[in-house]
């Protein structure tokens, strides 16, 4: 039942052979996957020292798991398991370090998805937001600073109007990360323990990322994904991103909602092929177009239709909540 890569470790005749097998697996298979995951975040999220500490922590967790391999608790796909552990560790690290900023980003994403006058889309692999009629445009360079902010932009009790005022002043879409950085300053949001007051924009509903990270919602969304047409499933899943912009299908595996085989079938590829491309996900539109042998615009249209269906389902669920 274990991944064939682990066979030398499982069948080691003595402690010395087991140590050699463990070292080979770590160097040739585990560490490259961890490095690939951490490198996606390091430049923009944490320092080289943080990356090294995080890598060591992930390595230790993997080693402990591999030391406990049994027939009852196998590791079916080593690369999948390592990637899932690594992504989970990185997300936990970022949430623990900047919980208020993470919460704000989640709430802004939710607001941008729900407010008809606003929109959230992707451009060259980044999340971009702005007024609804700007959808699809590339982001501009932010100009707003605290001293130029209007009263409307400073009103954290009316976040929709504040964002509309911000975009009206900018006259162009912005990267989501830039909007988070600006609103942190405008709304005086600080992490606990910094000596500043911590203020959050008011909202009656939790962030959309928090919704998606509940098992019930993931199960519902996965059922909806499976009911999409095959090209829509592939266009959506190959580009699926988590709240940090990384491989979103890892969340399906990590939550136990879908297996690697099921995800591969939904994408229309083999499990082996999925394991080969796992570290490169999410794909950009051109890569997906080449994979499906269709045009880039067709990929965009397929994914848009799929997301609109899922968004309607999320809104329907939200309205049914007490």
Secondary structure as GFF3:
##gff-version 3
##sequence-region A 1 322
A	DSSP	three_ten_helix	4	6	.	.	.	ID=ss1
A	DSSP	alpha_helix	7	10	.	.	.	ID=ss2
A	DSSP	alpha_helix	15	25	.	.	.	ID=ss3
A	DSSP	pi_helix	26	30	.	.	.	ID=ss4
A	DSSP	alpha_helix	31	45	.	.	.	ID=ss5
A	DSSP	alpha_helix	48	66	.	.	.	ID=ss6
A	DSSP	alpha_helix	78	97	.	.	.	ID=ss7
A	DSSP	alpha_helix	99	114	.	.	.	ID=ss8
A	DSSP	beta_strand	118	123	.	.	.	ID=ss9
A	DSSP	beta_strand	126	131	.	.	.	ID=ss10
A	DSSP	three_ten_helix	132	134	.	.	.	ID=ss11
A	DSSP	three_ten_helix	146	148	.	.	.	ID=ss12
A	DSSP	alpha_helix	151	154	.	.	.	ID=ss13
A	DSSP	three_ten_helix	156	158	.	.	.	ID=ss14
A	DSSP	alpha_helix	159	170	.	.	.	ID=ss15
A	DSSP	beta_strand	174	175	.	.	.	ID=ss16
A	DSSP	alpha_helix	176	186	.	.	.	ID=ss17
A	DSSP	alpha_helix	208	212	.	.	.	ID=ss18
A	DSSP	alpha_helix	215	226	.	.	.	ID=ss19
A	DSSP	alpha_helix	230	237	.	.	.	ID=ss20
A	DSSP	alpha_helix	249	254	.	.	.	ID=ss21
A	DSSP	alpha_helix	260	267	.	.	.	ID=ss22
A	DSSP	alpha_helix	271	277	.	.	.	ID=ss23
A	DSSP	three_ten_helix	278	280	.	.	.	ID=ss24
A	DSSP	alpha_helix	285	292	.	.	.	ID=ss25
A	DSSP	alpha_helix	296	320	.	.	.	ID=ss26
###
